[in-house]
Amino acid sequence: MSRSKKIFLGAVILFFILLAYASYDISSRTTFPGSKPQLKERLKKEFLKVDTVRSDTIQAPD
């Protein structure tokens, strides 16, 4: 095998190792979409909280 073929083969192997590492890293940082509640449920839970203030604290001028 010529020297250029060995260099190319080494580069290909290194590329696949880096690709596998990047794939593993990305997959370990994300969660399966089915494990989260649906978007509507998450929005309701986060943004439609019950207001704890029962009345306006600023009095309107008489």
Gaussian input, Z-matrix of N, CA and C with variables (Angstrom, degrees):
# hf/3-21g

backbone

0 1
 N
 C     1     B1
 C     2     B2     1     A1
 N     3     B3     2     A2     1     D1
 C     4     B4     3     A3     2     D2
 C     5     B5     4     A4     3     D3
 N     6     B6     5     A5     4     D4
 C     7     B7     6     A6     5     D5
 C     8     B8     7     A7     6     D6
 N     9     B9     8     A8     7     D7
 C    10    B10     9     A9     8     D8
 C    11    B11    10    A10     9     D9
 N    12    B12    11    A11    10    D10
 C    13    B13    12    A12    11    D11
 C    14    B14    13    A13    12    D12
 N    15    B15    14    A14    13    D13
 C    16    B16    15    A15    14    D14
 C    17    B17    16    A16    15    D15
 N    18    B18    17    A17    16    D16
 C    19    B19    18    A18    17    D17
 C    20    B20    19    A19    18    D18
 N    21    B21    20    A20    19    D19
 C    22    B22    21    A21    20    D20
 C    23    B23    22    A22    21    D21
 N    24    B24    23    A23    22    D22
 C    25    B25    24    A24    23    D23
 C    26    B26    25    A25    24    D24
 N    27    B27    26    A26    25    D25
 C    28    B28    27    A27    26    D26
 C    29    B29    28    A28    27    D27
 N    30    B30    29    A29    28    D28
 C    31    B31    30    A30    29    D29
 C    32    B32    31    A31    30    D30
 N    33    B33    32    A32    31    D31
 C    34    B34    33    A33    32    D32
 C    35    B35    34    A34    33    D33
 N    36    B36    35    A35    34    D34
 C    37    B37    36    A36    35    D35
 C    38    B38    37    A37    36    D36
 N    39    B39    38    A38    37    D37
 C    40    B40    39    A39    38    D38
 C    41    B41    40    A40    39    D39
 N    42    B42    41    A41    40    D40
 C    43    B43    42    A42    41    D41
 C    44    B44    43    A43    42    D42
 N    45    B45    44    A44    43    D43
 C    46    B46    45    A45    44    D44
 C    47    B47    46    A46    45    D45
 N    48    B48    47    A47    46    D46
 C    49    B49    48    A48    47    D47
 C    50    B50    49    A49    48    D48
 N    51    B51    50    A50    49    D49
 C    52    B52    51    A51    50    D50
 C    53    B53    52    A52    51    D51
 N    54    B54    53    A53    52    D52
 C    55    B55    54    A54    53    D53
 C    56    B56    55    A55    54    D54
 N    57    B57    56    A56    55    D55
 C    58    B58    57    A57    56    D56
 C    59    B59    58    A58    57    D57
 N    60    B60    59    A59    58    D58
 C    61    B61    60    A60    59    D59
 C    62    B62    61    A61    60    D60
 N    63    B63    62    A62    61    D61
 C    64    B64    63    A63    62    D62
 C    65    B65    64    A64    63    D63
 N    66    B66    65    A65    64    D64
 C    67    B67    66    A66    65    D65
 C    68    B68    67    A67    66    D66
 N    69    B69    68    A68    67    D67
 C    70    B70    69    A69    68    D68
 C    71    B71    70    A70    69    D69
 N    72    B72    71    A71    70    D70
 C    73    B73    72    A72    71    D71
 C    74    B74    73    A73    72    D72
 N    75    B75    74    A74    73    D73
 C    76    B76    75    A75    74    D74
 C    77    B77    76    A76    75    D75
 N    78    B78    77    A77    76    D76
 C    79    B79    78    A78    77    D77
 C    80    B80    79    A79    78    D78
 N    81    B81    80    A80    79    D79
 C    82    B82    81    A81    80    D80
 C    83    B83    82    A82    81    D81
 N    84    B84    83    A83    82    D82
 C    85    B85    84    A84    83    D83
 C    86    B86    85    A85    84    D84
 N    87    B87    86    A86    85    D85
 C    88    B88    87    A87    86    D86
 C    89    B89    88    A88    87    D87
 N    90    B90    89    A89    88    D88
 C    91    B91    90    A90    89    D89
 C    92    B92    91    A91    90    D90
 N    93    B93    92    A92    91    D91
 C    94    B94    93    A93    92    D92
 C    95    B95    94    A94    93    D93
 N    96    B96    95    A95    94    D94
 C    97    B97    96    A96    95    D95
 C    98    B98    97    A97    96    D96
 N    99    B99    98    A98    97    D97
 C   100   B100    99    A99    98    D98
 C   101   B101   100   A100    99    D99
 N   102   B102   101   A101   100   D100
 C   103   B103   102   A102   101   D101
 C   104   B104   103   A103   102   D102
 N   105   B105   104   A104   103   D103
 C   106   B106   105   A105   104   D104
 C   107   B107   106   A106   105   D105
 N   108   B108   107   A107   106   D106
 C   109   B109   108   A108   107   D107
 C   110   B110   109   A109   108   D108
 N   111   B111   110   A110   109   D109
 C   112   B112   111   A111   110   D110
 C   113   B113   112   A112   111   D111
 N   114   B114   113   A113   112   D112
 C   115   B115   114   A114   113   D113
 C   116   B116   115   A115   114   D114
 N   117   B117   116   A116   115   D115
 C   118   B118   117   A117   116   D116
 C   119   B119   118   A118   117   D117
 N   120   B120   119   A119   118   D118
 C   121   B121   120   A120   119   D119
 C   122   B122   121   A121   120   D120
 N   123   B123   122   A122   121   D121
 C   124   B124   123   A123   122   D122
 C   125   B125   124   A124   123   D123
 N   126   B126   125   A125   124   D124
 C   127   B127   126   A126   125   D125
 C   128   B128   127   A127   126   D126
 N   129   B129   128   A128   127   D127
 C   130   B130   129   A129   128   D128
 C   131   B131   130   A130   129   D129
 N   132   B132   131   A131   130   D130
 C   133   B133   132   A132   131   D131
 C   134   B134   133   A133   132   D132
 N   135   B135   134   A134   133   D133
 C   136   B136   135   A135   134   D134
 C   137   B137   136   A136   135   D135
 N   138   B138   137   A137   136   D136
 C   139   B139   138   A138   137   D137
 C   140   B140   139   A139   138   D138
 N   141   B141   140   A140   139   D139
 C   142   B142   141   A141   140   D140
 C   143   B143   142   A142   141   D141
 N   144   B144   143   A143   142   D142
 C   145   B145   144   A144   143   D143
 C   146   B146   145   A145   144   D144
 N   147   B147   146   A146   145   D145
 C   148   B148   147   A147   146   D146
 C   149   B149   148   A148   147   D147
 N   150   B150   149   A149   148   D148
 C   151   B151   150   A150   149   D149
 C   152   B152   151   A151   150   D150
 N   153   B153   152   A152   151   D151
 C   154   B154   153   A153   152   D152
 C   155   B155   154   A154   153   D153
 N   156   B156   155   A155   154   D154
 C   157   B157   156   A156   155   D155
 C   158   B158   157   A157   156   D156
 N   159   B159   158   A158   157   D157
 C   160   B160   159   A159   158   D158
 C   161   B161   160   A160   159   D159
 N   162   B162   161   A161   160   D160
 C   163   B163   162   A162   161   D161
 C   164   B164   163   A163   162   D162
 N   165   B165   164   A164   163   D163
 C   166   B166   165   A165   164   D164
 C   167   B167   166   A166   165   D165
 N   168   B168   167   A167   166   D166
 C   169   B169   168   A168   167   D167
 C   170   B170   169   A169   168   D168
 N   171   B171   170   A170   169   D169
 C   172   B172   171   A171   170   D170
 C   173   B173   172   A172   171   D171
 N   174   B174   173   A173   172   D172
 C   175   B175   174   A174   173   D173
 C   176   B176   175   A175   174   D174
 N   177   B177   176   A176   175   D175
 C   178   B178   177   A177   176   D176
 C   179   B179   178   A178   177   D177
 N   180   B180   179   A179   178   D178
 C   181   B181   180   A180   179   D179
 C   182   B182   181   A181   180   D180
 N   183   B183   182   A182   181   D181
 C   184   B184   183   A183   182   D182
 C   185   B185   184   A184   183   D183

   B1=1.4478
   B2=1.5311
   B3=1.3198
   B4=1.4504
   B5=1.5278
   B6=1.3091
   B7=1.4683
   B8=1.5243
   B9=1.3258
   B10=1.4679
   B11=1.5345
   B12=1.3194
   B13=1.4612
   B14=1.5202
   B15=1.3358
   B16=1.4685
   B17=1.5226
   B18=1.3308
   B19=1.4728
   B20=1.5223
   B21=1.3310
   B22=1.4558
   B23=1.5249
   B24=1.3014
   B25=1.4603
   B26=1.5301
   B27=1.3219
   B28=1.4613
   B29=1.5236
   B30=1.3296
   B31=1.4634
   B32=1.5266
   B33=1.3130
   B34=1.4700
   B35=1.5247
   B36=1.3202
   B37=1.4684
   B38=1.5267
   B39=1.3243
   B40=1.4658
   B41=1.5250
   B42=1.3223
   B43=1.4623
   B44=1.5188
   B45=1.3289
   B46=1.4589
   B47=1.5268
   B48=1.3095
   B49=1.4662
   B50=1.5237
   B51=1.3346
   B52=1.4649
   B53=1.5263
   B54=1.3144
   B55=1.4621
   B56=1.5306
   B57=1.3113
   B58=1.4700
   B59=1.5300
   B60=1.3332
   B61=1.4665
   B62=1.5223
   B63=1.3309
   B64=1.4656
   B65=1.5272
   B66=1.3104
   B67=1.4710
   B68=1.5207
   B69=1.3093
   B70=1.4649
   B71=1.5270
   B72=1.3211
   B73=1.4589
   B74=1.5239
   B75=1.3135
   B76=1.4628
   B77=1.5264
   B78=1.3169
   B79=1.4660
   B80=1.5235
   B81=1.3061
   B82=1.4641
   B83=1.5268
   B84=1.3132
   B85=1.4660
   B86=1.5170
   B87=1.3226
   B88=1.4552
   B89=1.5180
   B90=1.3232
   B91=1.4530
   B92=1.5196
   B93=1.2918
   B94=1.4531
   B95=1.5210
   B96=1.3291
   B97=1.4621
   B98=1.5229
   B99=1.2999
   B100=1.4580
   B101=1.5200
   B102=1.3260
   B103=1.4617
   B104=1.5263
   B105=1.3353
   B106=1.4615
   B107=1.5240
   B108=1.3448
   B109=1.4650
   B110=1.5273
   B111=1.2938
   B112=1.4524
   B113=1.5228
   B114=1.3161
   B115=1.4564
   B116=1.5237
   B117=1.3220
   B118=1.4690
   B119=1.5225
   B120=1.3154
   B121=1.4614
   B122=1.5249
   B123=1.3460
   B124=1.4578
   B125=1.5237
   B126=1.3399
   B127=1.4585
   B128=1.5181
   B129=1.3184
   B130=1.4686
   B131=1.5226
   B132=1.3009
   B133=1.4674
   B134=1.5215
   B135=1.3326
   B136=1.4558
   B137=1.5135
   B138=1.3324
   B139=1.4592
   B140=1.5159
   B141=1.2856
   B142=1.4577
   B143=1.5204
   B144=1.3076
   B145=1.4577
   B146=1.5163
   B147=1.3144
   B148=1.4531
   B149=1.5276
   B150=1.3243
   B151=1.4617
   B152=1.5192
   B153=1.3125
   B154=1.4572
   B155=1.5192
   B156=1.3286
   B157=1.4614
   B158=1.5218
   B159=1.3392
   B160=1.4603
   B161=1.5298
   B162=1.3110
   B163=1.4625
   B164=1.5168
   B165=1.3125
   B166=1.4460
   B167=1.5242
   B168=1.3126
   B169=1.4651
   B170=1.5141
   B171=1.3253
   B172=1.4777
   B173=1.5008
   B174=1.3088
   B175=1.4488
   B176=1.5216
   B177=1.2926
   B178=1.4593
   B179=1.5204
   B180=1.3390
   B181=1.4785
   B182=1.5213
   B183=1.3444
   B184=1.4749
   B185=1.4874
   A1=107.68
   A2=116.70
   A3=119.90
   A4=110.80
   A5=115.24
   A6=121.57
   A7=111.22
   A8=117.74
   A9=120.44
   A10=111.35
   A11=117.42
   A12=120.31
   A13=111.11
   A14=117.47
   A15=121.02
   A16=110.47
   A17=117.26
   A18=120.93
   A19=109.99
   A20=116.97
   A21=120.76
   A22=110.94
   A23=117.58
   A24=121.70
   A25=110.77
   A26=116.98
   A27=120.59
   A28=111.95
   A29=116.24
   A30=120.41
   A31=111.13
   A32=116.59
   A33=120.91
   A34=110.35
   A35=116.58
   A36=120.63
   A37=110.41
   A38=117.13
   A39=121.27
   A40=111.10
   A41=117.12
   A42=120.95
   A43=111.16
   A44=118.13
   A45=120.73
   A46=111.96
   A47=117.45
   A48=119.96
   A49=110.20
   A50=117.02
   A51=120.54
   A52=111.75
   A53=117.31
   A54=121.49
   A55=110.84
   A56=116.97
   A57=120.76
   A58=110.77
   A59=117.09
   A60=120.10
   A61=110.73
   A62=117.69
   A63=120.81
   A64=110.55
   A65=117.94
   A66=121.45
   A67=110.89
   A68=117.19
   A69=120.87
   A70=110.65
   A71=117.25
   A72=121.57
   A73=111.19
   A74=117.32
   A75=120.86
   A76=110.60
   A77=117.29
   A78=119.39
   A79=112.04
   A80=118.29
   A81=119.48
   A82=111.88
   A83=117.92
   A84=121.24
   A85=113.64
   A86=118.10
   A87=120.93
   A88=109.60
   A89=115.16
   A90=120.72
   A91=109.45
   A92=115.86
   A93=121.63
   A94=108.94
   A95=119.40
   A96=121.02
   A97=113.65
   A98=118.53
   A99=120.73
   A100=113.68
   A101=117.75
   A102=119.73
   A103=112.25
   A104=117.88
   A105=121.07
   A106=109.68
   A107=117.13
   A108=119.06
   A109=109.22
   A110=115.95
   A111=120.27
   A112=111.20
   A113=116.85
   A114=122.65
   A115=111.89
   A116=118.15
   A117=120.25
   A118=111.02
   A119=116.57
   A120=120.30
   A121=111.05
   A122=116.98
   A123=119.77
   A124=111.01
   A125=117.64
   A126=120.72
   A127=110.98
   A128=116.77
   A129=119.51
   A130=110.44
   A131=115.95
   A132=120.06
   A133=110.94
   A134=117.00
   A135=120.01
   A136=113.52
   A137=117.99
   A138=120.00
   A139=114.85
   A140=118.65
   A141=120.25
   A142=111.11
   A143=115.30
   A144=120.04
   A145=109.64
   A146=116.05
   A147=121.51
   A148=108.34
   A149=114.65
   A150=120.11
   A151=108.96
   A152=116.77
   A153=120.59
   A154=112.39
   A155=118.49
   A156=121.36
   A157=107.52
   A158=116.24
   A159=120.07
   A160=112.38
   A161=117.66
   A162=119.72
   A163=108.89
   A164=115.01
   A165=121.52
   A166=108.99
   A167=116.74
   A168=119.68
   A169=112.28
   A170=116.77
   A171=119.91
   A172=107.97
   A173=116.96
   A174=122.19
   A175=110.07
   A176=116.76
   A177=121.73
   A178=109.04
   A179=118.88
   A180=119.41
   A181=110.37
   A182=115.68
   A183=120.98
   A184=111.86
   D1=134.51
   D2=-177.41
   D3=-75.46
   D4=164.79
   D5=-176.67
   D6=-62.70
   D7=-40.02
   D8=-178.86
   D9=-66.70
   D10=-35.19
   D11=177.33
   D12=-67.67
   D13=-37.83
   D14=177.72
   D15=-65.34
   D16=-41.67
   D17=178.46
   D18=-64.05
   D19=-43.26
   D20=178.86
   D21=-63.68
   D22=-43.68
   D23=178.76
   D24=-62.22
   D25=-41.52
   D26=176.97
   D27=-63.23
   D28=-40.09
   D29=178.51
   D30=-65.92
   D31=-39.05
   D32=178.67
   D33=-64.90
   D34=-44.86
   D35=179.38
   D36=-62.96
   D37=-44.24
   D38=177.68
   D39=-61.92
   D40=-41.08
   D41=178.04
   D42=-60.62
   D43=-45.59
   D44=-179.54
   D45=-67.45
   D46=-34.61
   D47=176.53
   D48=-65.51
   D49=-44.93
   D50=177.89
   D51=-65.14
   D52=-38.01
   D53=177.50
   D54=-64.04
   D55=-42.47
   D56=178.32
   D57=-65.48
   D58=-40.62
   D59=178.26
   D60=-64.46
   D61=-44.46
   D62=179.62
   D63=-63.18
   D64=-40.84
   D65=178.43
   D66=-63.01
   D67=-44.10
   D68=178.49
   D69=-63.63
   D70=-43.36
   D71=-178.79
   D72=-63.00
   D73=-45.64
   D74=179.68
   D75=-65.43
   D76=-42.71
   D77=-178.04
   D78=-68.91
   D79=-28.18
   D80=179.57
   D81=-77.53
   D82=-19.56
   D83=-179.52
   D84=-93.17
   D85=-7.64
   D86=-178.70
   D87=-112.55
   D88=162.10
   D89=177.55
   D90=-113.83
   D91=157.35
   D92=177.34
   D93=-66.46
   D94=129.78
   D95=-176.88
   D96=-58.59
   D97=-29.37
   D98=-179.86
   D99=-73.14
   D100=-13.17
   D101=-178.50
   D102=-83.74
   D103=-12.09
   D104=179.09
   D105=-95.33
   D106=151.77
   D107=173.20
   D108=-64.98
   D109=160.28
   D110=-179.51
   D111=-65.86
   D112=160.77
   D113=-173.45
   D114=-59.58
   D115=-43.79
   D116=-178.88
   D117=-61.59
   D118=-42.05
   D119=179.99
   D120=-65.43
   D121=-39.88
   D122=179.38
   D123=-67.28
   D124=-39.80
   D125=179.45
   D126=-66.05
   D127=-42.24
   D128=178.53
   D129=-61.51
   D130=-43.81
   D131=-177.37
   D132=-65.63
   D133=-38.24
   D134=-174.29
   D135=-85.72
   D136=-40.15
   D137=-169.94
   D138=-107.81
   D139=-17.18
   D140=-178.58
   D141=-105.30
   D142=45.85
   D143=178.60
   D144=-73.86
   D145=152.92
   D146=179.77
   D147=-70.81
   D148=132.04
   D149=179.41
   D150=-74.51
   D151=129.65
   D152=-177.17
   D153=-86.48
   D154=-14.82
   D155=178.15
   D156=-83.86
   D157=120.69
   D158=-174.39
   D159=-84.70
   D160=-30.33
   D161=179.76
   D162=-143.00
   D163=165.73
   D164=-179.18
   D165=-69.08
   D166=133.26
   D167=-177.63
   D168=-86.78
   D169=-13.67
   D170=178.94
   D171=-97.45
   D172=122.70
   D173=-180.00
   D174=-80.93
   D175=135.57
   D176=176.23
   D177=-74.79
   D178=140.84
   D179=179.14
   D180=-66.14
   D181=140.62
   D182=-178.58
   D183=-81.66

